[in-house]
Amino acid sequence: MSDVNGAAAGESPGGLTSTTVFRLGVLGTLAGDRFGREVEGLGLKPKHVGLLAALDLAAAASQQELAARMGVAPSLVVSLADTLEGLGALQRIRDPQDRRRQVLTLTPQGRELLERCTGLARTLDEEFTAGLTQDQRTALAEALRVLAHRAGLP
C-alpha cells in the first residue's frame, strides 16, 4: 500500500530505499544472482562471461590489458582464462614482439559460448522487465546506457 506521496508502506519518502543507488544495487544483486545461476549450467560464473565479453569487444588483448579493462587483479584474469582455456573458449598466444606477454583470443567455441550466455541474458531481460511497457523498457535501456557510459563502461 502507498501513502499519499506514493511511498510504499514501511518506506519513508526520502529514505534509503527510495534512492537510485540503493535500488540499482538491490536489483543488480537480484539480476546478477539469477544470471549466475543460469550460466552455472554452462560451467561458468558471471566473471567468466565478463572476460568473454571483454575479449569480444577487442579482437585480442593481453591478460594485463584485460585486467585493467575489467578493473580486476591480473591474477583473476589468469584464473578465469585458465578455466575458459580448459573449456576451449579462448586461446593464449605468445606475443612474438614480447615473449613475456600472452595475448588472449576467443575461439569459435568461445563465441558460441558467449552467444549462449547472451541468449540467457536476453531471456532474463524479458522476465525482469515483463511488467514494463515498451516505452518504459526503451527508457530504461537508454538510462542504463547513459549511466554505463558515464561510468566508463561499454
Secondary structure, 3 states (H helix, E strand, C coil): CECCCCCECCCCCCCHHHCHHHHHHHHHHHHHHHHHHHHHCCCCCHHHHHHHHHHHHCCEEEHHHHHHHHCCCHHHHHHHHHHHHHCCCEEEEEECCEEEEEEEEECHHHHHHHHHHHHHHHHHHHHHCCCCCHHHHHHHHHHHHHHHHHCCCC
